[in-house]
Amino acid sequence: MSKSLDIDEELEKGRKFGNQTFTKGDENNLLVITRGHPFERDPFFEMIDSLGFQWSHIEHPAAQNFFEADNIKKYNAILFYDMPGLNFESNPNEESFFVNPSEYFKKNFIDRLNDGIGCVFLHHSLAGWPLWDEYSEIVGGKFLYKPGKVRGVESPDSGYRHFVDYKVMPVGDHPITRGLEEFEIEDELYLAHVFEDSINPILKSNYSFKKDNFYSASNALAGNLNSNENWNHDDGSNLVGWTKNYKKSAITYLQFGDGVKSYKNENVRNLVRRSISWVIKETDDLKK
């Protein structure tokens, strides 16, 4: 008979936490959710491995059936690097382009937030579930691929700009950014809705969030990439990171994460790591 696996012994031999197919006791277990937007898989998961948490990965649509209490209770935090609710295989002008989440999923999601689960949202997750208004309130903002309503007000489609070189600066005093100095990064930025009245800002960019510096998401859907022709949008917020609480759950959003340069940026890794640690601790406090 083969010898049973000794988890502590295996970890001492140098196996990385992220390479395990099991969760170890009450460690800070992380659930990573993806799909809906293309990304560089190997470099992304190498970043996740570097964070020091034990993690599991699930994709949509399977993720939507995973939010039952018995499944989520195994995890202390969820990292959202997904963009559900949009069907890019459909014609953008047809109703099938937008997908509503099921009532089953919505109820389970809100129930888990009521139970308390730390949530970190990255980059394109800001555009997830465009037809579910409460989702944007959970995240703290909303990116629109097509014109639509935001908090009941008709709004133009949002803007994007790839490969922007900009500086990131802490805002205020927060455990996630404490001791962090401003740093430079190349990443994608969004001209989107940020609900500044219901978030706690922790990071800002020195980039100018004006329509002339961005391209229309609707134009891109129509095949006109990097175009702001016939597109108008109000000036936007320069916040690229914030926290908030929703129900009994702590939330962090970080706009970083468009590609390999972002994944490999040590400041980004540190901010993601700190964000996960903070939402776990803050959620524990909210549940007391």
Backbone as CSV, one residue per row, in Angstrom:
resi,resn,N_x,N_y,N_z,CA_x,CA_y,CA_z,C_x,C_y,C_z
1,MET,0.855,-1.197,0.000,0.000,0.000,0.000,0.886,1.240,0.000
2,SER,0.541,2.219,-0.804,1.338,3.432,-0.862,1.131,4.285,0.380
3,LYS,2.145,5.043,0.700,2.087,5.929,1.866,1.128,7.085,1.603
4,SER,0.280,7.412,2.602,-0.641,8.536,2.444,0.132,9.850,2.395
5,LEU,-0.435,10.824,1.712,0.236,12.110,1.513,0.260,12.921,2.805
6,ASP,1.436,13.346,3.223,1.592,14.234,4.371,1.694,15.656,3.829
7,ILE,0.650,16.444,4.039,0.583,17.776,3.435,1.726,18.660,3.924
8,ASP,1.964,18.670,5.241,3.025,19.524,5.784,4.385,19.136,5.221
9,GLU,4.612,17.830,5.117,5.891,17.361,4.577,6.053,17.790,3.128
10,GLU,4.985,17.685,2.358,5.050,18.051,0.946,5.322,19.545,0.773
11,LEU,4.688,20.349,1.612,4.899,21.790,1.514,6.326,22.157,1.899
12,GLU,6.864,21.467,2.900,8.243,21.726,3.313,9.238,21.354,2.217
13,LYS,8.873,20.422,1.364,9.747,20.027,0.258,9.787,21.072,-0.854
14,GLY,8.921,22.066,-0.745,9.011,23.161,-1.696,7.874,23.284,-2.683
15,ARG,6.855,22.462,-2.556,5.722,22.628,-3.448,5.015,23.943,-3.146
16,LYS,4.598,24.612,-4.187,3.918,25.886,-3.989,2.470,25.649,-3.554
17,PHE,1.974,26.564,-2.740,0.583,26.464,-2.299,-0.357,26.330,-3.492
18,GLY,-0.127,27.160,-4.518,-1.052,27.209,-5.636,-1.084,25.959,-6.473
19,ASN,-0.117,25.069,-6.311,-0.070,23.851,-7.106,-0.787,22.681,-6.432
20,GLN,-1.372,22.908,-5.281,-2.033,21.820,-4.574,-3.445,21.608,-5.134
21,THR,-3.921,20.390,-5.036,-5.293,20.081,-5.434,-6.189,19.913,-4.212
22,PHE,-5.740,20.410,-3.093,-6.492,20.314,-1.858,-6.403,21.650,-1.131
23,THR,-7.270,21.853,-0.170,-7.150,23.010,0.712,-6.713,22.493,2.073
24,LYS,-5.893,23.252,2.727,-5.256,22.803,3.964,-5.883,23.496,5.167
25,GLY,-6.737,22.757,5.870,-7.283,23.273,7.120,-7.997,24.597,6.952
26,ASP,-7.713,25.507,7.868,-8.373,26.806,7.880,-7.470,27.898,7.332
27,GLU,-6.539,27.531,6.456,-5.684,28.541,5.849,-6.540,29.506,5.022
28,ASN,-5.930,30.610,4.576,-6.659,31.600,3.788,-6.826,31.094,2.354
29,ASN,-7.880,30.330,2.138,-8.143,29.723,0.841,-8.831,30.726,-0.085
30,LEU,-8.344,30.794,-1.299,-8.802,31.777,-2.276,-9.461,31.076,-3.450
31,LEU,-10.635,31.563,-3.863,-11.301,31.086,-5.067,-11.099,32.123,-6.161
32,VAL,-10.562,31.701,-7.309,-10.320,32.592,-8.442,-11.345,32.286,-9.528
33,ILE,-12.064,33.323,-9.979,-13.108,33.147,-10.994,-12.720,33.899,-12.260
34,THR,-12.758,33.221,-13.397,-12.407,33.839,-14.679,-13.441,33.491,-15.743
35,ARG,-13.242,34.021,-16.913,-13.937,33.818,-18.181,-14.824,35.021,-18.501
36,GLY,-14.978,35.251,-19.802,-15.763,36.371,-20.301,-14.905,37.398,-21.002
37,HIS,-13.601,37.367,-20.732,-12.653,38.300,-21.343,-11.338,37.553,-21.529
38,PRO,-10.692,37.676,-22.693,-9.434,36.960,-22.912,-8.323,37.479,-22.013
39,PHE,-7.390,36.590,-21.655,-6.232,36.997,-20.857,-5.122,35.980,-21.047
40,GLU,-3.921,36.379,-20.679,-2.753,35.505,-20.768,-2.758,34.569,-19.565
41,ARG,-3.179,33.330,-19.787,-3.453,32.430,-18.677,-2.212,32.088,-17.836
42,ASP,-1.147,31.631,-18.480,0.026,31.190,-17.712,0.632,32.321,-16.881
43,PRO,0.888,33.512,-17.466,1.423,34.604,-16.644,0.462,35.046,-15.538
44,PHE,-0.846,34.996,-15.822,-1.812,35.389,-14.793,-1.754,34.433,-13.612
45,PHE,-1.786,33.129,-13.881,-1.779,32.175,-12.777,-0.421,32.087,-12.099
46,GLU,0.635,32.452,-12.797,1.934,32.571,-12.134,1.873,33.689,-11.098
47,MET,1.185,34.798,-11.442,0.991,35.867,-10.469,0.178,35.358,-9.277
48,ILE,-0.902,34.642,-9.545,-1.733,34.115,-8.461,-0.904,33.203,-7.558
49,ASP,-0.070,32.349,-8.159,0.807,31.482,-7.372,1.727,32.278,-6.452
50,SER,2.186,33.432,-6.947,3.169,34.214,-6.194,2.575,34.884,-4.961
51,LEU,1.258,34.927,-4.853,0.619,35.676,-3.771,0.726,34.979,-2.419
52,GLY,0.940,33.654,-2.422,1.132,32.938,-1.169,-0.115,32.346,-0.563
53,PHE,-1.246,32.406,-1.294,-2.491,31.816,-0.800,-2.704,30.454,-1.451
54,GLN,-3.432,29.592,-0.771,-3.914,28.396,-1.424,-5.135,28.781,-2.252
55,TRP,-5.176,28.339,-3.502,-6.260,28.812,-4.360,-6.828,27.695,-5.225
56,SER,-8.077,27.902,-5.591,-8.770,27.056,-6.556,-9.291,27.953,-7.658
57,HIS,-9.519,27.371,-8.832,-9.954,28.146,-9.995,-11.236,27.551,-10.570
58,ILE,-12.173,28.433,-10.921,-13.398,27.989,-11.587,-13.778,29.037,-12.630
59,GLU,-14.366,28.598,-13.728,-14.756,29.490,-14.813,-16.273,29.547,-14.926
60,HIS,-16.749,30.626,-15.575,-18.152,30.669,-15.981,-18.340,29.731,-17.170
61,PRO,-19.509,29.099,-17.308,-20.703,29.271,-16.475,-20.740,28.413,-15.211
62,ALA,-19.769,27.486,-15.051,-19.794,26.611,-13.881,-19.769,27.409,-12.583
63,ALA,-19.081,28.566,-12.604,-18.975,29.382,-11.393,-20.342,29.797,-10.864
64,GLN,-21.297,29.955,-11.762,-22.618,30.441,-11.346,-23.398,29.398,-10.551
65,ASN,-23.003,28.136,-10.669,-23.648,27.081,-9.893,-22.846,26.706,-8.653
66,PHE,-21.797,27.478,-8.388,-20.878,27.147,-7.302,-21.130,27.968,-6.045
67,PHE,-22.034,28.937,-6.108,-22.185,29.887,-5.010,-23.101,29.405,-3.897
68,GLU,-23.284,28.108,-3.786,-24.036,27.566,-2.669,-23.179,27.607,-1.410
69,ALA,-23.836,27.673,-0.267,-23.132,27.876,1.007,-22.083,26.798,1.263
70,ASP,-22.404,25.524,0.991,-21.473,24.446,1.286,-20.204,24.534,0.448
71,ASN,-20.287,25.125,-0.730,-19.109,25.275,-1.583,-18.252,26.463,-1.154
72,ILE,-18.886,27.603,-0.974,-18.153,28.837,-0.704,-17.560,28.851,0.699
73,LYS,-18.145,28.100,1.631,-17.639,28.125,3.011,-16.209,27.616,3.113
74,LYS,-15.736,26.922,2.093,-14.358,26.428,2.095,-13.351,27.538,1.821
75,TYR,-13.845,28.728,1.433,-12.966,29.810,1.002,-13.129,31.039,1.891
76,ASN,-12.034,31.769,2.029,-12.042,33.002,2.818,-12.206,34.233,1.946
77,ALA,-11.915,34.099,0.646,-12.025,35.239,-0.263,-12.203,34.741,-1.690
78,ILE,-12.776,35.618,-2.514,-12.956,35.333,-3.936,-12.268,36.433,-4.728
79,LEU,-11.477,36.039,-5.718,-10.850,36.980,-6.636,-11.583,36.891,-7.970
80,PHE,-12.221,37.994,-8.373,-12.990,38.035,-9.614,-12.131,38.647,-10.725
81,TYR,-11.799,37.818,-11.701,-11.109,38.301,-12.896,-11.939,37.839,-14.099
82,ASP,-13.237,38.095,-13.993,-14.208,37.605,-14.961,-14.988,38.759,-15.571
83,MET,-15.771,38.460,-16.588,-16.642,39.477,-17.193,-17.887,38.789,-17.755
84,PRO,-18.739,38.268,-16.870,-19.938,37.558,-17.309,-21.043,38.526,-17.740
85,GLY,-22.012,37.982,-18.472,-23.176,38.772,-18.836,-23.130,39.383,-20.218
86,LEU,-22.074,39.087,-21.001,-21.950,39.584,-22.364,-21.631,38.410,-23.288
87,ASN,-22.350,38.312,-24.392,-22.169,37.215,-25.338,-21.508,37.760,-26.600
88,PHE,-20.191,37.698,-26.647,-19.457,38.275,-27.771,-19.557,37.435,-29.041
89,GLU,-20.181,36.254,-28.930,-20.442,35.466,-30.126,-21.717,35.916,-30.824
90,SER,-22.468,36.785,-30.166,-23.716,37.305,-30.716,-23.483,38.653,-31.374
91,ASN,-24.390,39.055,-32.225,-24.353,40.386,-32.831,-24.587,41.424,-31.739
92,PRO,-23.691,42.418,-31.623,-23.864,43.431,-30.566,-25.182,44.195,-30.662
93,ASN,-25.821,44.170,-31.810,-27.082,44.888,-31.986,-28.295,44.042,-31.651
94,GLU,-28.078,42.791,-31.294,-29.185,41.913,-30.936,-29.315,41.799,-29.422
95,GLU,-30.539,41.502,-28.977,-30.787,41.401,-27.534,-29.954,40.299,-26.891
96,SER,-29.607,39.280,-27.656,-28.852,38.155,-27.107,-27.423,38.529,-26.729
97,PHE,-26.986,39.756,-27.082,-25.639,40.182,-26.711,-25.495,40.291,-25.196
98,PHE,-26.567,40.714,-24.524,-26.551,40.812,-23.067,-27.223,39.579,-22.470
99,VAL,-26.643,39.081,-21.389,-27.154,37.872,-20.738,-27.483,38.198,-19.288
100,ASN,-28.698,37.886,-18.889,-29.099,38.091,-17.501,-28.632,36.928,-16.633
101,PRO,-28.118,37.216,-15.448,-27.832,36.106,-14.526,-29.138,35.482,-14.057
102,SER,-29.093,34.209,-13.721,-30.301,33.539,-13.242,-30.672,34.047,-11.850
103,GLU,-31.942,33.931,-11.514,-32.388,34.318,-10.176,-31.719,33.440,-9.121
104,TYR,-31.467,32.191,-9.476,-30.785,31.260,-8.569,-29.393,31.777,-8.225
105,PHE,-28.653,32.189,-9.249,-27.305,32.698,-9.013,-27.351,34.002,-8.215
106,LYS,-28.220,34.921,-8.593,-28.287,36.213,-7.894,-28.597,36.016,-6.413
107,LYS,-29.552,35.142,-6.123,-29.905,34.894,-4.713,-28.716,34.300,-3.959
108,ASN,-28.064,33.309,-4.568,-26.916,32.704,-3.898,-25.791,33.705,-3.678
109,PHE,-25.542,34.543,-4.676,-24.485,35.553,-4.562,-24.775,36.491,-3.391
110,ILE,-25.992,37.032,-3.340,-26.339,37.965,-2.258,-26.345,37.249,-0.909
111,ASP,-26.820,36.004,-0.890,-26.790,35.237,0.365,-25.361,35.064,0.874
112,ARG,-24.418,34.821,-0.044,-23.017,34.643,0.379,-22.445,35.966,0.891
113,LEU,-22.846,37.080,0.287,-22.400,38.381,0.788,-23.008,38.663,2.155
114,ASN,-24.219,38.176,2.380,-24.835,38.305,3.697,-24.138,37.415,4.724
115,ASP,-23.684,36.239,4.289,-22.937,35.354,5.187,-21.583,35.967,5.536
116,GLY,-20.977,36.651,4.548,-19.663,37.258,4.708,-18.603,36.502,3.931
117,ILE,-18.130,37.092,2.840,-17.036,36.522,2.054,-16.252,37.679,1.430
118,GLY,-14.955,37.735,1.672,-14.150,38.816,1.110,-14.092,38.718,-0.403
119,CYS,-14.207,39.862,-1.100,-14.239,39.878,-2.562,-13.252,40.912,-3.101
120,VAL,-12.402,40.467,-4.021,-11.487,41.362,-4.725,-11.821,41.298,-6.205
121,PHE,-12.158,42.447,-6.792,-12.496,42.541,-8.209,-11.338,43.200,-8.949
122,LEU,-10.921,42.602,-10.064,-9.820,43.131,-10.853,-10.285,43.566,-12.240
123,HIS,-9.732,44.654,-12.690,-9.762,45.109,-14.075,-11.136,44.979,-14.744
124,HIS,-11.265,44.058,-15.730,-12.473,44.018,-16.555,-13.708,43.510,-15.813
125,SER,-13.551,43.062,-14.567,-14.732,42.664,-13.797,-15.699,43.831,-13.612
126,LEU,-15.217,45.053,-13.810,-16.068,46.246,-13.709,-17.189,46.226,-14.741
127,ALA,-17.029,45.442,-15.805,-18.018,45.380,-16.880,-18.957,44.184,-16.749
128,GLY,-18.811,43.399,-15.692,-19.607,42.186,-15.555,-21.084,42.451,-15.292
129,TRP,-21.903,41.505,-15.718,-23.358,41.510,-15.507,-23.997,42.889,-15.738
130,PRO,-23.919,43.433,-16.952,-24.426,44.784,-17.207,-25.933,44.948,-16.994
131,LEU,-26.696,43.871,-17.049,-28.146,43.975,-16.845,-28.555,43.837,-15.383
132,TRP,-27.605,43.509,-14.513,-27.902,43.334,-13.087,-27.376,44.555,-12.340
133,ASP,-28.285,45.482,-12.034,-27.874,46.753,-11.438,-27.186,46.588,-10.089
134,GLU,-27.639,45.626,-9.294,-27.058,45.466,-7.957,-25.591,45.052,-8.034
135,TYR,-25.215,44.363,-9.104,-23.828,43.932,-9.238,-22.879,45.126,-9.264
136,SER,-23.250,46.165,-10.009,-22.387,47.346,-10.063,-22.326,48.052,-8.714
137,GLU,-23.408,47.977,-7.937,-23.378,48.556,-6.590,-22.448,47.754,-5.688
138,ILE,-22.367,46.450,-5.901,-21.451,45.606,-5.125,-20.008,45.981,-5.434
139,VAL,-19.704,46.130,-6.731,-18.335,46.418,-7.155,-17.951,47.868,-6.845
140,GLY,-18.895,48.791,-7.047,-18.620,50.206,-6.805,-18.459,51.025,-8.063
141,GLY,-18.844,50.477,-9.201,-18.752,51.207,-10.460,-19.255,50.345,-11.594
142,LYS,-19.196,50.909,-12.830,-19.751,50.170,-13.967,-19.112,50.622,-15.268
143,PHE,-18.688,49.651,-16.069,-18.185,49.905,-17.419,-19.251,49.446,-18.400
144,LEU,-19.610,50.320,-19.365,-20.646,50.018,-20.349,-20.028,49.754,-21.717
145,TYR,-20.310,48.596,-22.273,-19.889,48.332,-23.652,-20.802,49.018,-24.664
146,LYS,-22.038,49.274,-24.248,-22.992,49.984,-25.096,-23.712,51.007,-24.231
147,PRO,-24.266,52.057,-24.844,-25.028,53.017,-24.041,-26.113,52.311,-23.233
148,GLY,-26.328,52.798,-22.030,-27.337,52.176,-21.174,-27.576,53.022,-19.944
149,LYS,-28.342,52.481,-19.018,-28.669,53.210,-17.802,-27.696,52.851,-16.690
150,VAL,-27.260,53.886,-15.977,-26.444,53.708,-14.780,-27.133,54.446,-13.655
151,ARG,-27.551,53.708,-12.662,-28.326,54.281,-11.559,-29.531,55.059,-12.085
152,GLY,-30.172,54.496,-13.104,-31.399,55.054,-13.648,-31.223,56.175,-14.647
153,VAL,-29.981,56.555,-14.941,-29.706,57.671,-15.843,-29.098,57.134,-17.136
154,GLU,-29.640,57.573,-18.288,-29.086,57.162,-19.572,-27.644,57.652,-19.697
155,SER,-26.759,56.753,-20.089,-25.337,57.071,-20.155,-24.734,56.539,-21.451
156,PRO,-23.715,57.215,-21.982,-23.029,56.703,-23.166,-22.178,55.493,-22.813
157,ASP,-21.734,54.779,-23.849,-20.809,53.674,-23.614,-19.517,54.206,-23.008
158,SER,-18.812,53.322,-22.343,-17.589,53.710,-21.642,-16.392,53.741,-22.597
159,GLY,-15.277,54.273,-22.073,-14.061,54.385,-22.866,-12.952,53.510,-22.339
160,TYR,-12.037,53.151,-23.241,-10.880,52.340,-22.863,-9.644,52.916,-23.539
161,ARG,-8.485,52.630,-22.976,-7.219,53.021,-23.597,-6.147,52.026,-23.160
162,HIS,-5.613,51.276,-24.145,-4.576,50.289,-23.851,-3.198,50.947,-23.740
163,PHE,-2.301,50.227,-23.077,-0.871,50.557,-23.051,-0.604,51.994,-22.589
164,VAL,-1.284,52.387,-21.525,-1.081,53.722,-20.967,0.043,53.655,-19.935
165,ASP,1.001,54.547,-20.069,2.035,54.713,-19.040,1.563,55.786,-18.069
166,TYR,1.405,55.413,-16.816,0.905,56.387,-15.853,1.454,56.096,-14.463
167,LYS,1.276,57.063,-13.583,1.691,56.906,-12.189,0.479,56.580,-11.327
168,VAL,0.715,55.734,-10.343,-0.302,55.367,-9.366,0.102,55.953,-8.021
169,MET,-0.860,56.601,-7.352,-0.567,57.247,-6.076,-1.601,56.845,-5.028
170,PRO,-1.173,56.557,-3.803,-2.123,56.246,-2.733,-3.006,57.453,-2.407
171,VAL,-4.216,57.144,-1.968,-5.158,58.167,-1.515,-5.493,57.875,-0.060
172,GLY,-5.241,58.825,0.820,-5.557,58.629,2.226,-4.681,57.572,2.869
173,ASP,-5.140,57.076,4.016,-4.401,56.077,4.784,-5.252,54.817,4.866
174,HIS,-4.730,53.721,4.347,-5.483,52.458,4.354,-4.491,51.307,4.479
175,PRO,-4.862,50.223,5.173,-3.938,49.096,5.330,-3.427,48.526,4.006
176,ILE,-4.238,48.592,2.950,-3.809,48.038,1.663,-2.660,48.846,1.073
177,THR,-2.666,50.153,1.282,-1.663,51.024,0.650,-0.656,51.608,1.625
178,ARG,-0.789,51.301,2.900,0.081,51.913,3.910,1.558,51.621,3.606
179,GLY,2.352,52.689,3.520,3.768,52.560,3.236,4.092,52.467,1.757
180,LEU,3.064,52.398,0.915,3.279,52.303,-0.527,3.635,53.667,-1.104
181,GLU,4.676,53.720,-1.913,5.031,54.945,-2.609,4.441,54.926,-4.011
182,GLU,4.313,56.093,-4.624,3.784,56.123,-5.980,4.676,55.302,-6.905
183,PHE,4.049,54.698,-7.908,4.824,53.857,-8.830,4.287,54.024,-10.252
184,GLU,5.099,53.600,-11.205,4.737,53.704,-12.615,4.306,52.345,-13.134
185,ILE,3.395,52.374,-14.096,2.880,51.134,-14.656,2.421,51.385,-16.085
186,GLU,2.458,50.337,-16.890,1.813,50.357,-18.200,0.627,49.405,-18.128
187,ASP,-0.560,49.931,-18.399,-1.764,49.120,-18.253,-2.899,49.787,-19.032
188,GLU,-4.034,49.112,-19.090,-5.229,49.691,-19.703,-6.004,50.479,-18.654
189,LEU,-6.564,51.608,-19.069,-7.413,52.413,-18.197,-8.809,52.528,-18.788
190,TYR,-9.776,52.812,-17.918,-11.176,52.938,-18.327,-11.717,54.331,-18.024
191,LEU,-12.508,54.850,-18.941,-13.338,56.020,-18.670,-14.732,55.470,-18.425
192,ALA,-15.015,55.189,-17.174,-16.237,54.485,-16.797,-16.848,55.142,-15.567
193,HIS,-17.931,54.562,-15.082,-18.614,55.118,-13.911,-17.990,54.578,-12.629
194,VAL,-17.615,55.486,-11.753,-17.113,55.143,-10.425,-18.059,55.785,-9.416
195,PHE,-18.636,54.990,-8.556,-19.631,55.491,-7.601,-18.927,56.082,-6.379
196,GLU,-18.402,57.281,-6.555,-17.560,57.883,-5.525,-18.309,58.148,-4.223
197,ASP,-19.639,58.189,-4.282,-20.413,58.449,-3.072,-20.558,57.219,-2.179
198,SER,-20.157,56.053,-2.689,-20.361,54.829,-1.900,-19.101,53.978,-1.791
199,ILE,-17.938,54.577,-2.062,-16.675,53.850,-1.972,-15.682,54.616,-1.113
200,ASN,-14.634,53.911,-0.733,-13.515,54.529,-0.023,-12.312,54.506,-0.960
201,PRO,-11.893,55.648,-1.516,-10.785,55.647,-2.482,-9.459,55.314,-1.823
202,ILE,-8.657,54.481,-2.514,-7.331,54.151,-1.975,-6.214,54.385,-2.988
203,LEU,-6.547,54.474,-4.292,-5.524,54.661,-5.323,-6.055,55.552,-6.440
204,LYS,-5.190,56.437,-6.957,-5.584,57.278,-8.083,-4.471,57.293,-9.125
205,SER,-4.830,57.712,-10.328,-3.885,57.810,-11.434,-3.649,59.274,-11.773
206,ASN,-2.474,59.552,-12.323,-2.193,60.923,-12.762,-2.627,61.150,-14.207
207,TYR,-3.247,60.141,-14.827,-3.712,60.266,-16.212,-4.944,61.166,-16.256
208,SER,-5.164,61.828,-17.379,-6.321,62.708,-17.557,-7.493,61.910,-18.114
209,PHE,-8.547,61.788,-17.333,-9.698,60.976,-17.716,-10.718,61.826,-18.475
210,LYS,-10.346,62.224,-19.677,-11.183,63.008,-20.590,-11.414,62.196,-21.851
211,LYS,-12.517,62.442,-22.527,-12.921,61.596,-23.651,-11.888,61.570,-24.775
212,ASP,-11.159,62.664,-24.966,-10.168,62.693,-26.049,-9.016,61.725,-25.805
213,ASN,-8.865,61.259,-24.557,-7.779,60.333,-24.215,-8.219,58.875,-24.222
214,PHE,-9.471,58.621,-24.636,-10.013,57.270,-24.609,-10.724,56.950,-25.921
215,TYR,-11.031,55.661,-26.094,-11.742,55.198,-27.276,-13.077,54.579,-26.876
216,SER,-14.028,54.659,-27.776,-15.387,54.194,-27.514,-15.478,52.669,-27.538
217,ALA,-16.070,52.099,-26.487,-16.279,50.653,-26.442,-17.269,50.213,-27.515
218,SER,-18.307,51.009,-27.773,-19.276,50.664,-28.821,-18.638,50.682,-30.201
219,ASN,-17.763,51.652,-30.452,-17.055,51.674,-31.727,-16.212,50.417,-31.903
220,ALA,-15.596,49.983,-30.813,-14.786,48.759,-30.881,-15.658,47.553,-31.209
221,LEU,-16.842,47.470,-30.605,-17.759,46.370,-30.900,-18.153,46.357,-32.376
222,ALA,-18.262,47.563,-32.954,-18.646,47.687,-34.364,-17.473,47.441,-35.316
223,GLY,-16.312,47.133,-34.770,-15.149,46.860,-35.596,-14.237,48.044,-35.797
224,ASN,-14.562,49.179,-35.176,-13.730,50.380,-35.291,-12.887,50.524,-34.027
225,LEU,-11.808,49.779,-33.974,-10.954,49.811,-32.793,-10.247,51.154,-32.666
226,ASN,-10.021,51.535,-31.413,-9.266,52.756,-31.112,-9.839,53.965,-31.837
227,SER,-11.146,54.123,-31.676,-11.848,55.242,-32.309,-12.774,55.901,-31.291
228,ASN,-12.787,57.235,-31.290,-13.790,57.951,-30.493,-14.660,58.839,-31.386
229,GLU,-14.754,58.443,-32.660,-15.569,59.189,-33.613,-17.044,59.146,-33.205
230,ASN,-17.688,60.319,-33.235,-19.110,60.454,-32.895,-19.428,59.935,-31.491
231,TRP,-18.463,60.019,-30.617,-18.639,59.528,-29.241,-18.414,60.679,-28.284
232,ASN,-19.283,60.768,-27.316,-19.149,61.822,-26.315,-19.269,61.208,-24.930
233,HIS,-18.476,61.707,-24.010,-18.502,61.179,-22.646,-18.006,62.263,-21.710
234,ASP,-18.656,62.392,-20.562,-18.202,63.354,-19.557,-16.830,62.950,-19.022
235,ASP,-16.129,63.927,-18.434,-14.875,63.608,-17.746,-15.158,62.577,-16.658
236,GLY,-14.170,61.728,-16.394,-14.381,60.658,-15.431,-13.489,60.748,-14.216
237,SER,-13.657,59.804,-13.329,-12.879,59.731,-12.099,-11.487,59.183,-12.389
238,ASN,-10.493,59.692,-11.657,-9.124,59.173,-11.805,-8.806,58.101,-10.766
239,LEU,-9.816,57.601,-10.072,-9.598,56.545,-9.082,-9.398,55.203,-9.780
240,VAL,-8.370,54.479,-9.377,-8.095,53.162,-9.950,-8.076,52.072,-8.880
241,GLY,-8.471,52.429,-7.666,-8.569,51.453,-6.589,-9.441,51.977,-5.476
242,TRP,-10.289,51.101,-4.949,-11.158,51.521,-3.832,-11.593,50.306,-3.027
243,THR,-12.148,50.601,-1.857,-12.724,49.567,-1.003,-14.140,49.984,-0.637
244,LYS,-14.900,49.023,-0.153,-16.233,49.291,0.369,-16.703,48.040,1.100
245,ASN,-17.805,48.150,1.790,-18.454,47.000,2.403,-19.823,46.822,1.752
246,TYR,-20.213,45.571,1.569,-21.552,45.279,1.049,-22.108,44.114,1.846
247,LYS,-23.260,44.342,2.506,-23.797,43.379,3.458,-22.718,43.131,4.524
248,LYS,-22.319,41.859,4.716,-21.281,41.536,5.699,-19.955,41.189,5.031
249,SER,-19.755,41.728,3.831,-18.562,41.385,3.055,-17.757,42.622,2.713
250,ALA,-16.447,42.501,2.816,-15.544,43.579,2.426,-15.190,43.409,0.946
251,ILE,-15.111,44.549,0.240,-14.903,44.572,-1.207,-13.696,45.451,-1.526
252,THR,-12.868,45.003,-2.476,-11.824,45.850,-3.047,-11.898,45.758,-4.567
253,TYR,-11.751,46.891,-5.240,-11.608,46.891,-6.701,-10.272,47.521,-7.064
254,LEU,-9.521,46.847,-7.945,-8.264,47.358,-8.485,-8.362,47.331,-10.011
255,GLN,-8.050,48.447,-10.681,-8.218,48.511,-12.121,-7.063,47.862,-12.888
256,PHE,-6.033,47.424,-12.196,-4.881,46.815,-12.848,-5.232,45.422,-13.389
257,GLY,-4.449,44.977,-14.402,-4.584,43.588,-14.807,-4.838,43.334,-16.270
258,ASP,-4.409,44.235,-17.164,-4.704,44.027,-18.586,-3.780,43.021,-19.254
259,GLY,-2.588,42.816,-18.740,-1.674,41.917,-19.433,-0.454,41.582,-18.617
260,VAL,0.534,41.002,-19.294,1.699,40.445,-18.628,2.482,41.498,-17.845
261,LYS,2.645,42.695,-18.419,3.393,43.733,-17.710,2.721,44.080,-16.381
262,SER,1.410,44.061,-16.387,0.686,44.333,-15.149,0.848,43.179,-14.167
263,TYR,0.710,41.940,-14.650,0.859,40.776,-13.761,2.231,40.741,-13.099
264,LYS,3.249,41.147,-13.832,4.617,41.042,-13.328,5.043,42.240,-12.486
265,ASN,4.247,43.285,-12.466,4.580,44.470,-11.691,4.501,44.135,-10.199
266,GLU,5.603,44.267,-9.496,5.642,43.874,-8.080,4.696,44.702,-7.223
267,ASN,4.473,45.951,-7.595,3.521,46.773,-6.846,2.099,46.260,-7.022
268,VAL,1.766,45.834,-8.233,0.441,45.262,-8.469,0.272,43.984,-7.663
269,ARG,1.269,43.120,-7.701,1.195,41.882,-6.927,1.020,42.165,-5.435
270,ASN,1.761,43.141,-4.963,1.665,43.491,-3.551,0.275,44.014,-3.211
271,LEU,-0.299,44.828,-4.110,-1.632,45.383,-3.862,-2.705,44.300,-3.908
272,VAL,-2.579,43.357,-4.832,-3.536,42.255,-4.889,-3.421,41.405,-3.625
273,ARG,-2.189,41.113,-3.232,-1.956,40.316,-2.013,-2.546,41.018,-0.792
274,ARG,-2.254,42.284,-0.654,-2.769,43.044,0.497,-4.295,43.150,0.447
275,SER,-4.835,43.295,-0.751,-6.292,43.400,-0.880,-6.974,42.127,-0.415
276,ILE,-6.421,40.983,-0.793,-6.994,39.712,-0.351,-6.921,39.594,1.163
277,SER,-5.768,39.906,1.722,-5.609,39.829,3.177,-6.572,40.777,3.883
278,TRP,-6.735,41.989,3.312,-7.601,42.972,3.963,-9.062,42.554,3.919
279,VAL,-9.556,42.055,2.760,-10.978,41.690,2.689,-11.277,40.511,3.607
280,ILE,-10.291,39.621,3.806,-10.502,38.510,4.733,-10.641,39.024,6.163
281,LYS,-9.710,39.880,6.584,-9.748,40.397,7.948,-10.969,41.293,8.177
282,GLU,-11.231,42.186,7.231,-12.357,43.109,7.375,-13.685,42.353,7.410
283,THR,-13.808,41.332,6.583,-15.042,40.532,6.584,-15.216,39.807,7.908
284,ASP,-14.119,39.275,8.457,-14.206,38.634,9.775,-14.729,39.621,10.819
285,ASP,-14.265,40.871,10.734,-14.732,41.892,11.680,-16.202,42.225,11.463
286,LEU,-16.634,42.270,10.199,-18.025,42.592,9.887,-18.981,41.503,10.392
287,LYS,-18.491,40.278,10.471,-19.346,39.167,10.894,-19.470,39.045,12.411
288,LYS,-18.653,39.807,13.159,-18.688,39.689,14.618,-19.936,40.353,15.189
